[in-house]
C-alpha cells in the first residue's frame, strides 16, 4: 500500500475507507518543495489574498463553477435529496452546493441526554487528552496549545491538562457548524492568521496549522441552569486554504432568525452556529480536566493498528479518524 495512503473509519458501518484527498499531489509539492526552497512564494500562497483568489477560481468563476444538473451532482456524491433544506435545483453552483443547508432536525437526530456533548460538524474526529502519555507529543504537532486560544487571553490556563477533539471537514461536507454544548457564552473573539491547508499531509509537516491559521474562538460556560454541565468548553473554528471567512449565524430555531453571539447569551446544543466560506476546514474543541469522557468507540478507533493513517505514520502512535455526523453524541459529562 502506498505509504501516503490515508484511511478513516465510518462510525455507522465500522468500515475502513481510503480517502481521496483533494489536490493531494499539489499540496504535497507545496509543503515539501516550495516551502523549503521558495519560502517567500510559500508565504504568498498561504496569505489571505491568495486564499481568496483560489476560492474565487474554484467556487465563483462563472465558466467553471456552474452545475447544470444539481440532482445528478448530489447523486454522484451520495447526498440524499431528503436531507436538503430548500429547492435542490437552486444548488446550481459550487458555492451554493458548498453552503447548502440541511434538514438537520430530521436527518441529523440528537440525543435528549442533557449531559451529552455532540459533534459540531459533519467531520472526521480525532479525540485526545493532554494527560495521556501517548498524546503528549501530539499536541505540539497538531497545534501549539498556548497559541490556539490566543496568548493574550486567559483561556489556555483553563483547558491545560484537559481533553480535546479535532474535527476535519472535507470539501464535500455540510459546512455549517453547530453548537456542541448548551451554556452561556463567556467570550467570543477572532485571532488573525494564515490560511494553511488542513490536508493531513500538510498537517503532519509539523507546522501546527491549527494554531497558525485565522480562527474564531467561542468559550461556553456549561455549568449554568439548563447547561450541559461539563465546565467551560472552547470551540475553535479554523479557516483553511480557500476559506474566505467564518460567518457567525447562530439560530435557536432551524436557520432563522440569526442572532449575533455575545457574552452572557445562552446558546443551545445542536443549533447552527457558523458557516465556513468555502473549502475544507477544521474545528477544535477543548474541555477542562476531568469533566468529560469521550465515547469508547471513538477512543478505540484512534488506536487501530490495521488502519493506515498519515497521522499514525508521522507521529509514531496509532491515530485514526472516525467519520461521523453533526449532532451525534461524542461523549458525556463525568
Long-range contacts (C-beta under 8 A, 24 or more apart in sequence): 1-308, 3-313, 4-28, 4-201, 4-310, 5-308, 5-310, 6-200, 6-201, 6-308, 6-309, 6-310, 7-307, 7-308, 7-309, 7-320, 8-124, 8-307, 8-309, 8-320, 8-321, 8-322, 8-323, 9-301, 9-304, 9-307, 9-320, 9-321, 9-322, 9-323, 10-322, 10-323, 11-297, 11-298, 11-301, 11-322, 11-323, 11-324, 11-328, 12-324, 16-306, 16-307, 17-323, 18-308, 19-170, 21-199, 21-200, 21-201, 22-170, 22-171, 22-199, 22-280, 23-199, 24-199, 24-201, 27-197, 27-199, 27-201, 27-202, 28-201, 30-197, 30-202, 31-197, 31-201, 31-202, 31-205, 31-207, 32-205, 35-205, 46-194, 46-195, 46-196, 46-197, 46-241, 47-194, 47-195, 48-195, 48-214, 50-195, 51-195, 51-239, 51-241, 51-242, 51-243, 51-244, 52-244, 54-241, 54-242, 55-242, 55-243, 55-244, 55-277, 55-278, 55-279, 58-94, 58-242, 58-278, 58-279, 59-93, 59-94, 59-95, 59-98, 59-242, 59-278, 60-93, 60-95, 65-93, 65-94, 65-95, 66-92, 66-93, 67-91, 67-92, 67-93, 67-94, 67-97, 68-92, 70-97, 73-97, 77-172, 80-107, 82-106, 82-107, 83-107, 85-254, 85-255, 94-278, 95-277, 95-278, 98-171, 98-175, 98-277, 98-278, 99-175, 99-275, 99-277, 99-278, 100-174, 101-176, 101-255, 102-174, 102-176, 104-178, 104-270, 104-272, 104-326, 104-327, 105-254, 108-325, 108-326, 108-327, 108-328, 109-327, 110-269, 110-270, 110-327, 110-328, 110-329, 111-329, 113-329, 113-332, 114-182, 114-226, 114-228, 114-229, 115-228, 115-229, 115-230, 115-332, 115-333, 116-228, 116-329, 116-331, 116-332, 116-333, 117-180, 117-181, 117-228, 117-230, 117-233, 117-269, 117-292, 117-329, 117-330, 117-331, 117-332, 117-333, 118-178, 118-180, 118-181, 118-269, 118-270, 118-326, 118-327, 118-328, 118-329, 118-330, 119-167, 119-178, 119-180, 119-324, 119-325, 119-326, 119-327, 119-328, 119-330, 120-167, 120-177, 120-178, 120-179, 120-180, 120-235, 120-273, 120-283, 120-285, 120-326, 121-167, 121-169, 121-173, 121-174, 121-175, 121-176, 121-177, 121-178, 121-283, 121-326, 122-169, 122-173, 122-174, 122-324, 122-325, 122-326, 123-167, 123-168, 123-169, 123-173, 123-283, 123-323, 123-324, 123-326, 124-167, 124-168, 124-170, 124-321, 124-322, 124-323, 124-324, 125-165, 125-166, 125-167, 125-168, 125-298, 125-321, 125-322, 125-324, 125-330, 126-165, 126-166, 126-168, 126-302, 126-311, 126-319, 126-321, 127-163, 127-164, 127-165, 127-294, 127-298, 127-299, 127-302, 127-330, 127-331, 128-163, 128-164, 128-165, 128-166, 128-302, 129-162, 129-163, 129-164, 130-160, 130-161, 130-162, 130-163, 130-164, 131-161, 131-289, 134-317, 135-317, 137-315, 137-316, 137-317, 138-315, 138-317, 138-319, 139-164, 140-208, 141-204, 141-206, 141-208, 141-314, 141-315, 142-166, 142-203, 142-208, 142-210, 143-208, 143-209, 143-210, 143-211, 143-284, 144-208, 144-211, 144-212, 145-211, 147-208, 147-211, 147-212, 148-210, 148-211, 148-215, 148-236, 148-284, 148-286, 149-217, 149-219, 149-234, 149-236, 149-286, 150-189, 150-191, 150-217, 153-187, 153-189, 153-217, 155-187, 155-217, 155-219, 155-232, 155-234, 155-286, 158-219, 158-232, 158-234, 158-288, 159-232, 159-234, 159-286, 159-287, 159-288, 159-289, 160-289, 161-289, 162-286, 162-287, 162-288, 162-289, 162-290, 162-291, 163-286, 163-287, 163-289, 163-291, 163-292, 163-294, 164-284, 164-285, 164-286, 164-287, 165-284, 165-285, 165-294, 165-330, 166-210, 166-282, 166-283, 166-284, 167-282, 167-283, 167-284, 167-285, 168-198, 168-200, 168-280, 168-282, 168-321, 169-276, 169-280, 169-281, 169-282, 169-283, 170-280, 171-278, 171-279, 171-280, 174-326, 175-275, 175-276, 175-277, 175-278, 175-281, 176-249, 176-272, 176-273, 176-274, 176-275, 176-326, 177-235, 177-237, 177-272, 177-273, 177-274, 177-275, 177-276, 177-283, 177-326, 178-270, 178-271, 178-272, 178-273, 178-326, 178-327, 179-220, 179-235, 179-250, 179-267, 179-268, 179-269, 179-270, 179-271, 179-273, 180-233, 180-235, 180-269, 180-285, 180-330, 181-220, 181-222, 181-227, 181-228, 181-230, 181-233, 181-269, 182-222, 182-226, 182-227, 182-228, 182-266, 182-267, 182-268, 182-269, 183-220, 183-221, 183-222, 183-223, 183-224, 183-227, 183-228, 183-233, 183-266, 183-267, 184-220, 184-221, 184-224, 184-227, 184-264, 184-265, 184-266, 184-267, 185-218, 185-219, 185-220, 185-221, 185-261, 185-262, 185-263, 185-264, 185-265, 185-266, 185-267, 186-219, 186-220, 186-221, 186-232, 186-263, 187-217, 187-218, 187-219, 187-263, 188-216, 188-217, 188-218, 188-219, 188-261, 188-262, 188-263, 189-216, 189-217, 190-214, 190-215, 190-216, 190-217, 190-246, 191-215, 191-216, 191-217, 193-239, 195-239, 195-240, 195-241, 195-242, 195-243, 196-240, 196-241, 197-240, 197-241, 197-280, 198-238, 198-240, 198-241, 198-280, 198-281, 198-282, 199-280, 200-309, 200-310, 200-311, 201-310, 203-310, 203-311, 204-310, 204-311, 204-313, 204-314, 204-315, 209-238, 209-240, 210-236, 210-238, 210-282, 210-284, 213-238, 213-239, 213-240, 214-238, 214-239, 215-239, 215-246, 216-246, 216-248, 216-274, 218-261, 218-273, 220-267, 224-266, 226-266, 228-269, 228-333, 229-333, 230-287, 230-288, 230-291, 230-292, 230-333, 230-334, 231-287, 231-288, 231-291, 232-288, 233-285, 233-286, 233-287, 233-288, 234-284, 234-285, 234-286, 235-273, 235-283, 235-284, 235-285, 236-283, 236-284, 236-285, 236-286, 237-274, 237-276, 237-281, 237-282, 237-283, 238-281, 238-282, 238-283, 238-284, 239-276, 239-281, 240-279, 240-280, 240-281, 240-282, 241-279, 241-280, 242-278, 242-279, 242-280, 243-276, 243-277, 243-278, 243-279, 243-280, 243-281, 244-277, 244-278, 245-277, 246-274, 246-275, 246-276, 246-277, 247-274, 247-275, 247-276, 247-277, 248-273, 248-274, 249-273, 249-274, 249-275, 250-274, 270-327, 290-334, 291-333, 291-334, 292-331, 292-332, 292-333, 292-334, 293-331, 293-332, 293-333, 293-334, 294-330, 294-331, 295-329, 295-330, 295-331, 295-332, 297-322, 298-322, 298-330, 298-331
